[in-house]
Amino acid sequence: MQNTHATEPWPEGVIARYLTLAGATVDVTGGGDSTGYRCTGCPYGSGQWREDIAHGHAQGHAETCRGLPRPTQ
């Protein structure tokens, strides 16, 4: 499996990405006091947080998630 996350364009609205153990990403969107995140490998996600808190939660999840990336069609 070739990792292309570093070269693929990020989806619109994504301000940061964290790579999971299985190659999915946790995408952070928004900014400031209304920042959220969503894992592309499992149902994990959030409501709105301060940006620093959202980044911390997203990175923490990425460090342990083993959900495989969803297939693209």
Secondary structure as UniProt FT lines:
FT   TURN            5..7
FT   TURN            12..13
FT   STRAND          14..19
FT   TURN            21..22
FT   STRAND          25..31
FT   TURN            32..33
FT   STRAND          34..39
FT   HELIX           51..62
FT   TURN            63..64
//
